[in-house]
């Protein structure tokens, strides 16, 4: 069976934890931050885990991590 190519953009944005969860940073934190409340910006700082609905798609895009 042939190898599967890794989707490089996804590999740079997501990382796997030791237990198999996929960790990500929140989007929406790069620009237009002057319009967002401080509470929102604080919440966007923390990393998050990918939902179960997206897990299978990302696992297919990043097969060897």
PDB file of N, CA, C, O and CB in Angstrom:
ATOM      1  N   UNK A   1       0.845  -1.186   0.000  1.00  0.00           N
ATOM      2  CA  UNK A   1       0.000   0.000   0.000  1.00  0.00           C
ATOM      3  C   UNK A   1       0.887   1.245   0.000  1.00  0.00           C
ATOM      4  O   UNK A   1       1.917   1.284   0.674  1.00  0.00           O
ATOM      5  CB  UNK A   1      -0.960   0.001   1.227  1.00  0.00           C
ATOM      6  N   UNK A   2       0.481   2.250  -0.755  1.00  0.00           N
ATOM      7  CA  UNK A   2       1.280   3.460  -0.888  1.00  0.00           C
ATOM      8  C   UNK A   2       1.186   4.358   0.333  1.00  0.00           C
ATOM      9  O   UNK A   2       0.355   4.167   1.221  1.00  0.00           O
ATOM     10  CB  UNK A   2       0.854   4.223  -2.107  1.00  0.00           C
ATOM     11  N   UNK A   3       2.059   5.329   0.338  1.00  0.00           N
ATOM     12  CA  UNK A   3       2.072   6.289   1.439  1.00  0.00           C
ATOM     13  C   UNK A   3       1.010   7.359   1.206  1.00  0.00           C
ATOM     14  O   UNK A   3       0.577   7.586   0.076  1.00  0.00           O
ATOM     15  CB  UNK A   3       3.469   6.934   1.588  1.00  0.00           C
ATOM     16  N   UNK A   4       0.604   8.004   2.279  1.00  0.00           N
ATOM     17  CA  UNK A   4      -0.368   9.096   2.198  1.00  0.00           C
ATOM     18  C   UNK A   4       0.389  10.395   2.426  1.00  0.00           C
ATOM     19  O   UNK A   4       1.190  10.494   3.355  1.00  0.00           O
ATOM     20  CB  UNK A   4      -1.537   8.920   3.247  1.00  0.00           C
ATOM     21  N   UNK A   5       0.145  11.376   1.596  1.00  0.00           N
ATOM     22  CA  UNK A   5       0.818  12.662   1.762  1.00  0.00           C
ATOM     23  C   UNK A   5       0.187  13.433   2.920  1.00  0.00           C
ATOM     24  O   UNK A   5      -1.030  13.438   3.100  1.00  0.00           O
ATOM     25  CB  UNK A   5       0.748  13.491   0.456  1.00  0.00           C
ATOM     26  N   UNK A   6       1.043  14.075   3.688  1.00  0.00           N
ATOM     27  CA  UNK A   6       0.596  14.924   4.796  1.00  0.00           C
ATOM     28  C   UNK A   6       0.177  16.280   4.250  1.00  0.00           C
ATOM     29  O   UNK A   6       0.864  16.857   3.407  1.00  0.00           O
ATOM     30  CB  UNK A   6       1.714  15.086   5.866  1.00  0.00           C
ATOM     31  N   UNK A   7      -0.941  16.783   4.729  1.00  0.00           N
ATOM     32  CA  UNK A   7      -1.385  18.136   4.379  1.00  0.00           C
ATOM     33  C   UNK A   7      -0.564  19.100   5.226  1.00  0.00           C
ATOM     34  O   UNK A   7      -0.812  19.247   6.423  1.00  0.00           O
ATOM     35  CB  UNK A   7      -2.945  18.331   4.618  1.00  0.00           C
ATOM     36  N   UNK A   8       0.417  19.761   4.600  1.00  0.00           N
ATOM     37  CA  UNK A   8       1.428  20.519   5.335  1.00  0.00           C
ATOM     38  C   UNK A   8       0.855  21.717   6.095  1.00  0.00           C
ATOM     39  O   UNK A   8       1.333  22.038   7.182  1.00  0.00           O
ATOM     40  CB  UNK A   8       2.490  20.994   4.383  1.00  0.00           C
ATOM     41  N   UNK A   9      -0.155  22.377   5.543  1.00  0.00           N
ATOM     42  CA  UNK A   9      -0.754  23.516   6.234  1.00  0.00           C
ATOM     43  C   UNK A   9      -1.401  23.064   7.546  1.00  0.00           C
ATOM     44  O   UNK A   9      -1.302  23.752   8.562  1.00  0.00           O
ATOM     45  CB  UNK A   9      -1.796  24.210   5.331  1.00  0.00           C
ATOM     46  N   UNK A  10      -2.055  21.918   7.516  1.00  0.00           N
ATOM     47  CA  UNK A  10      -2.678  21.394   8.733  1.00  0.00           C
ATOM     48  C   UNK A  10      -1.623  20.933   9.733  1.00  0.00           C
ATOM     49  O   UNK A  10      -1.789  21.103  10.941  1.00  0.00           O
ATOM     50  CB  UNK A  10      -3.624  20.235   8.394  1.00  0.00           C
ATOM     51  N   UNK A  11      -0.547  20.353   9.232  1.00  0.00           N
ATOM     52  CA  UNK A  11       0.509  19.869  10.116  1.00  0.00           C
ATOM     53  C   UNK A  11       1.153  21.014  10.887  1.00  0.00           C
ATOM     54  O   UNK A  11       1.612  20.822  12.013  1.00  0.00           O
ATOM     55  CB  UNK A  11       1.567  19.117   9.314  1.00  0.00           C
ATOM     56  N   UNK A  12       1.192  22.204  10.288  1.00  0.00           N
ATOM     57  CA  UNK A  12       1.781  23.353  10.962  1.00  0.00           C
ATOM     58  C   UNK A  12       0.832  23.961  11.998  1.00  0.00           C
ATOM     59  O   UNK A  12       1.286  24.599  12.948  1.00  0.00           O
ATOM     60  CB  UNK A  12       2.174  24.406   9.940  1.00  0.00           C
ATOM     61  N   UNK A  13      -0.465  23.773  11.826  1.00  0.00           N
ATOM     62  CA  UNK A  13      -1.446  24.424  12.693  1.00  0.00           C
ATOM     63  C   UNK A  13      -1.927  23.561  13.853  1.00  0.00           C
ATOM     64  O   UNK A  13      -2.360  24.082  14.881  1.00  0.00           O
ATOM     65  CB  UNK A  13      -2.620  24.841  11.882  1.00  0.00           C
ATOM     66  N   UNK A  14      -1.851  22.260  13.692  1.00  0.00           N
ATOM     67  CA  UNK A  14      -2.384  21.350  14.699  1.00  0.00           C
ATOM     68  C   UNK A  14      -1.278  20.450  15.221  1.00  0.00           C
ATOM     69  O   UNK A  14      -0.341  20.126  14.491  1.00  0.00           O
ATOM     70  CB  UNK A  14      -3.537  20.507  14.123  1.00  0.00           C
ATOM     71  N   UNK A  15      -1.384  20.042  16.489  1.00  0.00           N
ATOM     72  CA  UNK A  15      -0.416  19.107  17.048  1.00  0.00           C
ATOM     73  C   UNK A  15      -1.165  18.079  17.893  1.00  0.00           C
ATOM     74  O   UNK A  15      -2.231  18.359  18.441  1.00  0.00           O
ATOM     75  CB  UNK A  15       0.664  19.852  17.896  1.00  0.00           C
ATOM     76  N   UNK A  16      -0.585  16.890  17.985  1.00  0.00           N
ATOM     77  CA  UNK A  16      -1.197  15.808  18.738  1.00  0.00           C
ATOM     78  C   UNK A  16      -0.634  15.767  20.150  1.00  0.00           C
ATOM     79  O   UNK A  16       0.558  15.987  20.362  1.00  0.00           O
ATOM     80  CB  UNK A  16      -0.975  14.465  18.033  1.00  0.00           C
ATOM     81  N   UNK A  17      -1.500  15.485  21.110  1.00  0.00           N
ATOM     82  CA  UNK A  17      -1.052  15.316  22.487  1.00  0.00           C
ATOM     83  C   UNK A  17      -0.674  13.851  22.689  1.00  0.00           C
ATOM     84  O   UNK A  17      -0.856  13.028  21.792  1.00  0.00           O
ATOM     85  CB  UNK A  17      -2.158  15.761  23.505  1.00  0.00           C
ATOM     86  N   UNK A  18      -0.158  13.537  23.844  1.00  0.00           N
ATOM     87  CA  UNK A  18       0.238  12.161  24.135  1.00  0.00           C
ATOM     88  C   UNK A  18      -0.941  11.210  24.186  1.00  0.00           C
ATOM     89  O   UNK A  18      -0.791  10.020  23.908  1.00  0.00           O
ATOM     90  CB  UNK A  18       0.979  12.106  25.437  1.00  0.00           C
ATOM     91  N   UNK A  19      -2.115  11.722  24.539  1.00  0.00           N
ATOM     92  CA  UNK A  19      -3.300  10.862  24.637  1.00  0.00           C
ATOM     93  C   UNK A  19      -4.048  10.745  23.313  1.00  0.00           C
ATOM     94  O   UNK A  19      -5.045  10.029  23.227  1.00  0.00           O
ATOM     95  CB  UNK A  19      -4.239  11.393  25.703  1.00  0.00           C
ATOM     96  N   UNK A  20      -3.569  11.452  22.267  1.00  0.00           N
ATOM     97  CA  UNK A  20      -4.203  11.329  20.959  1.00  0.00           C
ATOM     98  C   UNK A  20      -5.155  12.452  20.604  1.00  0.00           C
ATOM     99  O   UNK A  20      -5.720  12.448  19.510  1.00  0.00           O
ATOM    100  CB  UNK A  20      -4.930  10.058  20.891  1.00  0.00           C
ATOM    101  N   UNK A  21      -5.350  13.411  21.490  1.00  0.00           N
ATOM    102  CA  UNK A  21      -6.191  14.563  21.159  1.00  0.00           C
ATOM    103  C   UNK A  21      -5.423  15.487  20.225  1.00  0.00           C
ATOM    104  O   UNK A  21      -4.194  15.444  20.169  1.00  0.00           O
ATOM    105  CB  UNK A  21      -6.636  15.323  22.443  1.00  0.00           C
ATOM    106  N   UNK A  22      -6.149  16.318  19.497  1.00  0.00           N
ATOM    107  CA  UNK A  22      -5.514  17.274  18.591  1.00  0.00           C
ATOM    108  C   UNK A  22      -5.665  18.667  19.189  1.00  0.00           C
ATOM    109  O   UNK A  22      -6.774  19.117  19.480  1.00  0.00           O
ATOM    110  CB  UNK A  22      -6.140  17.206  17.154  1.00  0.00           C
ATOM    111  N   UNK A  23      -4.526  19.346  19.369  1.00  0.00           N
ATOM    112  CA  UNK A  23      -4.504  20.658  19.989  1.00  0.00           C
ATOM    113  C   UNK A  23      -4.383  21.725  18.908  1.00  0.00           C
ATOM    114  O   UNK A  23      -3.713  21.519  17.896  1.00  0.00           O
ATOM    115  CB  UNK A  23      -3.345  20.769  21.004  1.00  0.00           C
ATOM    116  N   UNK A  24      -5.034  22.868  19.127  1.00  0.00           N
ATOM    117  CA  UNK A  24      -4.988  23.951  18.152  1.00  0.00           C
ATOM    118  C   UNK A  24      -5.015  25.285  18.879  1.00  0.00           C
ATOM    119  O   UNK A  24      -5.410  25.360  20.042  1.00  0.00           O
ATOM    120  CB  UNK A  24      -6.163  23.849  17.151  1.00  0.00           C
ATOM    121  N   UNK A  25      -4.596  26.331  18.190  1.00  0.00           N
ATOM    122  CA  UNK A  25      -4.754  27.683  18.688  1.00  0.00           C
ATOM    123  C   UNK A  25      -6.044  28.265  18.108  1.00  0.00           C
ATOM    124  O   UNK A  25      -6.483  27.881  17.024  1.00  0.00           O
ATOM    125  CB  UNK A  25      -3.520  28.565  18.322  1.00  0.00           C
ATOM    126  N   UNK A  26      -6.629  29.185  18.843  1.00  0.00           N
ATOM    127  CA  UNK A  26      -7.873  29.796  18.380  1.00  0.00           C
ATOM    128  C   UNK A  26      -7.618  30.718  17.192  1.00  0.00           C
ATOM    129  O   UNK A  26      -6.618  31.436  17.174  1.00  0.00           O
ATOM    130  CB  UNK A  26      -8.544  30.575  19.519  1.00  0.00           C
ATOM    131  N   UNK A  27      -8.507  30.708  16.198  1.00  0.00           N
ATOM    132  CA  UNK A  27      -8.402  31.689  15.120  1.00  0.00           C
ATOM    133  C   UNK A  27      -8.986  33.037  15.559  1.00  0.00           C
ATOM    134  O   UNK A  27      -9.700  33.115  16.558  1.00  0.00           O
ATOM    135  CB  UNK A  27      -9.124  31.177  13.855  1.00  0.00           C
ATOM    136  N   UNK A  28      -8.679  34.086  14.810  1.00  0.00           N
ATOM    137  CA  UNK A  28      -9.262  35.396  15.080  1.00  0.00           C
ATOM    138  C   UNK A  28      -8.456  36.248  16.033  1.00  0.00           C
ATOM    139  O   UNK A  28      -9.006  37.142  16.675  1.00  0.00           O
ATOM    140  CB  UNK A  28     -10.623  35.229  15.624  1.00  0.00           C
ATOM    141  N   UNK A  29      -7.157  35.989  16.139  1.00  0.00           N
ATOM    142  CA  UNK A  29      -6.349  36.710  17.106  1.00  0.00           C
ATOM    143  C   UNK A  29      -5.259  37.558  16.458  1.00  0.00           C
ATOM    144  O   UNK A  29      -4.485  38.202  17.167  1.00  0.00           O
ATOM    145  CB  UNK A  29      -5.729  35.742  18.064  1.00  0.00           C
ATOM    146  N   UNK A  30      -5.181  37.574  15.147  1.00  0.00           N
ATOM    147  CA  UNK A  30      -4.072  38.226  14.453  1.00  0.00           C
ATOM    148  C   UNK A  30      -4.297  39.717  14.197  1.00  0.00           C
ATOM    149  O   UNK A  30      -3.412  40.535  14.449  1.00  0.00           O
ATOM    150  CB  UNK A  30      -3.826  37.534  13.148  1.00  0.00           C
ATOM    151  N   UNK A  31      -5.450  40.053  13.711  1.00  0.00           N
ATOM    152  CA  UNK A  31      -5.696  41.459  13.385  1.00  0.00           C
ATOM    153  C   UNK A  31      -7.115  41.827  13.778  1.00  0.00           C
ATOM    154  O   UNK A  31      -7.923  40.966  14.124  1.00  0.00           O
ATOM    155  CB  UNK A  31      -5.461  41.733  11.877  1.00  0.00           C
ATOM    156  N   UNK A  32      -7.406  43.118  13.719  1.00  0.00           N
ATOM    157  CA  UNK A  32      -8.684  43.679  14.188  1.00  0.00           C
ATOM    158  C   UNK A  32      -8.901  43.400  15.674  1.00  0.00           C
ATOM    159  O   UNK A  32     -10.032  43.195  16.114  1.00  0.00           O
ATOM    160  CB  UNK A  32      -9.854  43.102  13.372  1.00  0.00           C
ATOM    161  N   UNK A  33      -7.821  43.394  16.435  1.00  0.00           N
ATOM    162  CA  UNK A  33      -7.963  43.129  17.864  1.00  0.00           C
ATOM    163  C   UNK A  33      -8.396  44.363  18.638  1.00  0.00           C
ATOM    164  O   UNK A  33      -8.831  44.251  19.785  1.00  0.00           O
ATOM    165  CB  UNK A  33      -6.663  42.607  18.426  1.00  0.00           C
ATOM    166  N   UNK A  34      -8.285  45.527  18.035  1.00  0.00           N
ATOM    167  CA  UNK A  34      -8.742  46.740  18.704  1.00  0.00           C
ATOM    168  C   UNK A  34     -10.242  46.800  18.841  1.00  0.00           C
ATOM    169  O   UNK A  34     -10.763  47.501  19.709  1.00  0.00           O
ATOM    170  CB  UNK A  34      -8.264  47.943  17.967  1.00  0.00           C
ATOM    171  N   UNK A  35     -10.946  46.070  17.989  1.00  0.00           N
ATOM    172  CA  UNK A  35     -12.416  46.054  18.022  1.00  0.00           C
ATOM    173  C   UNK A  35     -12.966  45.011  18.985  1.00  0.00           C
ATOM    174  O   UNK A  35     -14.144  45.044  19.340  1.00  0.00           O
ATOM    175  CB  UNK A  35     -12.964  45.796  16.631  1.00  0.00           C
ATOM    176  N   UNK A  36     -12.110  44.088  19.404  1.00  0.00           N
ATOM    177  CA  UNK A  36     -12.579  42.991  20.260  1.00  0.00           C
ATOM    178  C   UNK A  36     -12.379  43.354  21.725  1.00  0.00           C
ATOM    179  O   UNK A  36     -11.413  44.031  22.075  1.00  0.00           O
ATOM    180  CB  UNK A  36     -11.838  41.672  19.926  1.00  0.00           C
ATOM    181  N   UNK A  37     -13.295  42.901  22.580  1.00  0.00           N
ATOM    182  CA  UNK A  37     -13.142  43.167  24.008  1.00  0.00           C
ATOM    183  C   UNK A  37     -11.947  42.403  24.593  1.00  0.00           C
ATOM    184  O   UNK A  37     -11.524  41.386  24.044  1.00  0.00           O
ATOM    185  CB  UNK A  37     -14.427  42.789  24.755  1.00  0.00           C
ATOM    186  N   UNK A  38     -11.421  42.892  25.687  1.00  0.00           N
ATOM    187  CA  UNK A  38     -10.274  42.262  26.339  1.00  0.00           C
ATOM    188  C   UNK A  38     -10.586  40.838  26.772  1.00  0.00           C
ATOM    189  O   UNK A  38      -9.726  39.959  26.712  1.00  0.00           O
ATOM    190  CB  UNK A  38      -9.837  43.081  27.542  1.00  0.00           C
ATOM    191  N   UNK A  39     -11.804  40.617  27.202  1.00  0.00           N
ATOM    192  CA  UNK A  39     -12.215  39.283  27.642  1.00  0.00           C
ATOM    193  C   UNK A  39     -12.106  38.277  26.497  1.00  0.00           C
ATOM    194  O   UNK A  39     -11.657  37.149  26.698  1.00  0.00           O
ATOM    195  CB  UNK A  39     -13.656  39.315  28.185  1.00  0.00           C
ATOM    196  N   UNK A  40     -12.511  38.685  25.313  1.00  0.00           N
ATOM    197  CA  UNK A  40     -12.420  37.819  24.145  1.00  0.00           C
ATOM    198  C   UNK A  40     -10.976  37.524  23.790  1.00  0.00           C
ATOM    199  O   UNK A  40     -10.625  36.378  23.507  1.00  0.00           O
ATOM    200  CB  UNK A  40     -13.128  38.452  22.960  1.00  0.00           C
ATOM    201  N   UNK A  41     -10.140  38.543  23.803  1.00  0.00           N
ATOM    202  CA  UNK A  41      -8.721  38.370  23.461  1.00  0.00           C
ATOM    203  C   UNK A  41      -8.020  37.466  24.462  1.00  0.00           C
ATOM    204  O   UNK A  41      -7.156  36.673  24.087  1.00  0.00           O
ATOM    205  CB  UNK A  41      -8.014  39.727  23.403  1.00  0.00           C
ATOM    206  N   UNK A  42      -8.386  37.583  25.728  1.00  0.00           N
ATOM    207  CA  UNK A  42      -7.818  36.713  26.757  1.00  0.00           C
ATOM    208  C   UNK A  42      -8.209  35.265  26.520  1.00  0.00           C
ATOM    209  O   UNK A  42      -7.394  34.356  26.680  1.00  0.00           O
ATOM    210  CB  UNK A  42      -8.272  37.157  28.147  1.00  0.00           C
ATOM    211  N   UNK A  43      -9.462  35.059  26.136  1.00  0.00           N
ATOM    212  CA  UNK A  43      -9.948  33.701  25.892  1.00  0.00           C
ATOM    213  C   UNK A  43      -9.282  33.080  24.660  1.00  0.00           C
ATOM    214  O   UNK A  43      -9.074  31.868  24.607  1.00  0.00           O
ATOM    215  CB  UNK A  43     -11.470  33.709  25.717  1.00  0.00           C
ATOM    216  N   UNK A  44      -8.951  33.916  23.673  1.00  0.00           N
ATOM    217  CA  UNK A  44      -8.316  33.411  22.455  1.00  0.00           C
ATOM    218  C   UNK A  44      -6.859  33.020  22.675  1.00  0.00           C
ATOM    219  O   UNK A  44      -6.287  32.300  21.858  1.00  0.00           O
ATOM    220  CB  UNK A  44      -8.402  34.451  21.360  1.00  0.00           C
ATOM    221  N   UNK A  45      -6.250  33.483  23.766  1.00  0.00           N
ATOM    222  CA  UNK A  45      -4.852  33.150  24.047  1.00  0.00           C
ATOM    223  C   UNK A  45      -4.653  31.670  24.302  1.00  0.00           C
ATOM    224  O   UNK A  45      -3.654  31.088  23.878  1.00  0.00           O
ATOM    225  CB  UNK A  45      -4.359  33.935  25.237  1.00  0.00           C
ATOM    226  N   UNK A  46      -5.592  31.068  24.987  1.00  0.00           N
ATOM    227  CA  UNK A  46      -5.447  29.679  25.411  1.00  0.00           C
ATOM    228  C   UNK A  46      -5.650  28.727  24.241  1.00  0.00           C
ATOM    229  O   UNK A  46      -6.454  28.988  23.346  1.00  0.00           O
ATOM    230  CB  UNK A  46      -6.437  29.357  26.529  1.00  0.00           C
ATOM    231  N   UNK A  47      -4.919  27.629  24.256  1.00  0.00           N
ATOM    232  CA  UNK A  47      -5.083  26.608  23.225  1.00  0.00           C
ATOM    233  C   UNK A  47      -6.388  25.848  23.471  1.00  0.00           C
ATOM    234  O   UNK A  47      -6.942  25.874  24.570  1.00  0.00           O
ATOM    235  CB  UNK A  47      -3.868  25.630  23.211  1.00  0.00           C
ATOM    236  N   UNK A  48      -6.861  25.181  22.436  1.00  0.00           N
ATOM    237  CA  UNK A  48      -8.101  24.424  22.541  1.00  0.00           C
ATOM    238  C   UNK A  48      -7.899  23.061  21.891  1.00  0.00           C
ATOM    239  O   UNK A  48      -6.893  22.823  21.223  1.00  0.00           O
ATOM    240  CB  UNK A  48      -9.284  25.188  21.879  1.00  0.00           C
ATOM    241  N   UNK A  49      -8.854  22.182  22.092  1.00  0.00           N
ATOM    242  CA  UNK A  49      -8.813  20.864  21.476  1.00  0.00           C
ATOM    243  C   UNK A  49      -9.848  20.797  20.367  1.00  0.00           C
ATOM    244  O   UNK A  49     -10.916  21.402  20.457  1.00  0.00           O
ATOM    245  CB  UNK A  49      -9.058  19.753  22.521  1.00  0.00           C
ATOM    246  N   UNK A  50      -9.520  20.063  19.333  1.00  0.00           N
ATOM    247  CA  UNK A  50     -10.412  19.923  18.184  1.00  0.00           C
ATOM    248  C   UNK A  50     -11.615  19.076  18.580  1.00  0.00           C
ATOM    249  O   UNK A  50     -11.477  18.112  19.334  1.00  0.00           O
ATOM    250  CB  UNK A  50      -9.670  19.291  16.975  1.00  0.00           C
ATOM    251  N   UNK A  51     -12.786  19.430  18.078  1.00  0.00           N
ATOM    252  CA  UNK A  51     -14.002  18.701  18.413  1.00  0.00           C
ATOM    253  C   UNK A  51     -14.000  17.321  17.749  1.00  0.00           C
ATOM    254  O   UNK A  51     -13.250  17.069  16.805  1.00  0.00           O
ATOM    255  CB  UNK A  51     -15.246  19.504  17.984  1.00  0.00           C
ATOM    256  N   UNK A  52     -14.843  16.449  18.257  1.00  0.00           N
ATOM    257  CA  UNK A  52     -14.936  15.092  17.717  1.00  0.00           C
ATOM    258  C   UNK A  52     -15.399  15.085  16.264  1.00  0.00           C
ATOM    259  O   UNK A  52     -15.038  14.190  15.499  1.00  0.00           O
ATOM    260  CB  UNK A  52     -15.888  14.258  18.561  1.00  0.00           C
ATOM    261  N   UNK A  53     -16.200  16.087  15.882  1.00  0.00           N
ATOM    262  CA  UNK A  53     -16.710  16.151  14.514  1.00  0.00           C
ATOM    263  C   UNK A  53     -15.586  16.378  13.506  1.00  0.00           C
ATOM    264  O   UNK A  53     -15.668  15.883  12.382  1.00  0.00           O
ATOM    265  CB  UNK A  53     -17.751  17.260  14.392  1.00  0.00           C
ATOM    266  N   UNK A  54     -14.540  17.114  13.878  1.00  0.00           N
ATOM    267  CA  UNK A  54     -13.428  17.410  12.961  1.00  0.00           C
ATOM    268  C   UNK A  54     -12.259  16.446  13.110  1.00  0.00           C
ATOM    269  O   UNK A  54     -11.334  16.468  12.298  1.00  0.00           O
ATOM    270  CB  UNK A  54     -12.938  18.820  13.187  1.00  0.00           C
ATOM    271  N   UNK A  55     -12.289  15.596  14.138  1.00  0.00           N
ATOM    272  CA  UNK A  55     -11.139  14.745  14.459  1.00  0.00           C
ATOM    273  C   UNK A  55     -10.770  13.814  13.303  1.00  0.00           C
ATOM    274  O   UNK A  55      -9.599  13.716  12.936  1.00  0.00           O
ATOM    275  CB  UNK A  55     -11.432  13.921  15.707  1.00  0.00           C
ATOM    276  N   UNK A  56     -11.754  13.137  12.733  1.00  0.00           N
ATOM    277  CA  UNK A  56     -11.470  12.163  11.669  1.00  0.00           C
ATOM    278  C   UNK A  56     -10.885  12.829  10.425  1.00  0.00           C
ATOM    279  O   UNK A  56      -9.991  12.272   9.787  1.00  0.00           O
ATOM    280  CB  UNK A  56     -12.745  11.406  11.296  1.00  0.00           C
ATOM    281  N   UNK A  57     -11.380  14.012  10.077  1.00  0.00           N
ATOM    282  CA  UNK A  57     -10.853  14.727   8.913  1.00  0.00           C
ATOM    283  C   UNK A  57      -9.386  15.102   9.126  1.00  0.00           C
ATOM    284  O   UNK A  57      -8.561  14.934   8.229  1.00  0.00           O
ATOM    285  CB  UNK A  57     -11.690  15.992   8.633  1.00  0.00           C
ATOM    286  N   UNK A  58      -9.071  15.606  10.309  1.00  0.00           N
ATOM    287  CA  UNK A  58      -7.696  16.011  10.584  1.00  0.00           C
ATOM    288  C   UNK A  58      -6.773  14.805  10.710  1.00  0.00           C
ATOM    289  O   UNK A  58      -5.603  14.884  10.336  1.00  0.00           O
ATOM    290  CB  UNK A  58      -7.636  16.845  11.856  1.00  0.00           C
ATOM    291  N   UNK A  59      -7.266  13.724  11.215  1.00  0.00           N
ATOM    292  CA  UNK A  59      -6.467  12.507  11.321  1.00  0.00           C
ATOM    293  C   UNK A  59      -6.084  12.009   9.928  1.00  0.00           C
ATOM    294  O   UNK A  59      -5.001  11.457   9.736  1.00  0.00           O
ATOM    295  CB  UNK A  59      -7.240  11.412  12.095  1.00  0.00           C
ATOM    296  N   UNK A  60      -6.971  12.206   8.968  1.00  0.00           N
ATOM    297  CA  UNK A  60      -6.698  11.817   7.595  1.00  0.00           C
ATOM    298  C   UNK A  60      -5.686  12.772   6.946  1.00  0.00           C
ATOM    299  O   UNK A  60      -4.884  12.355   6.110  1.00  0.00           O
ATOM    300  CB  UNK A  60      -8.000  11.786   6.786  1.00  0.00           C
ATOM    301  N   UNK A  61      -5.728  14.055   7.337  1.00  0.00           N
ATOM    302  CA  UNK A  61      -4.805  15.033   6.754  1.00  0.00           C
ATOM    303  C   UNK A  61      -3.400  14.932   7.335  1.00  0.00           C
ATOM    304  O   UNK A  61      -2.413  15.229   6.663  1.00  0.00           O
ATOM    305  CB  UNK A  61      -5.337  16.432   6.964  1.00  0.00           C
ATOM    306  N   UNK A  62      -3.327  14.505   8.605  1.00  0.00           N
ATOM    307  CA  UNK A  62      -2.029  14.383   9.287  1.00  0.00           C
ATOM    308  C   UNK A  62      -1.863  12.929   9.729  1.00  0.00           C
ATOM    309  O   UNK A  62      -2.021  12.631  10.913  1.00  0.00           O
ATOM    310  CB  UNK A  62      -1.928  15.369  10.523  1.00  0.00           C
ATOM    311  N   UNK A  63      -1.551  12.029   8.815  1.00  0.00           N
ATOM    312  CA  UNK A  63      -1.578  10.606   9.153  1.00  0.00           C
ATOM    313  C   UNK A  63      -0.413  10.101   9.999  1.00  0.00           C
ATOM    314  O   UNK A  63      -0.570   9.097  10.693  1.00  0.00           O
ATOM    315  CB  UNK A  63      -1.622   9.828   7.913  1.00  0.00           C
ATOM    316  N   UNK A  64       0.741  10.747   9.971  1.00  0.00           N
ATOM    317  CA  UNK A  64       1.928  10.170  10.590  1.00  0.00           C
ATOM    318  C   UNK A  64       2.407  10.895  11.818  1.00  0.00           C
ATOM    319  O   UNK A  64       3.596  10.844  12.133  1.00  0.00           O
ATOM    320  CB  UNK A  64       3.017  10.127   9.615  1.00  0.00           C
ATOM    321  N   UNK A  65       1.518  11.574  12.528  1.00  0.00           N
ATOM    322  CA  UNK A  65       1.942  12.254  13.759  1.00  0.00           C
ATOM    323  C   UNK A  65       1.420  11.526  14.949  1.00  0.00           C
ATOM    324  O   UNK A  65       1.667  11.939  16.082  1.00  0.00           O
ATOM    325  CB  UNK A  65       1.470  13.702  13.787  1.00  0.00           C
TER     326      UNK A  65
END
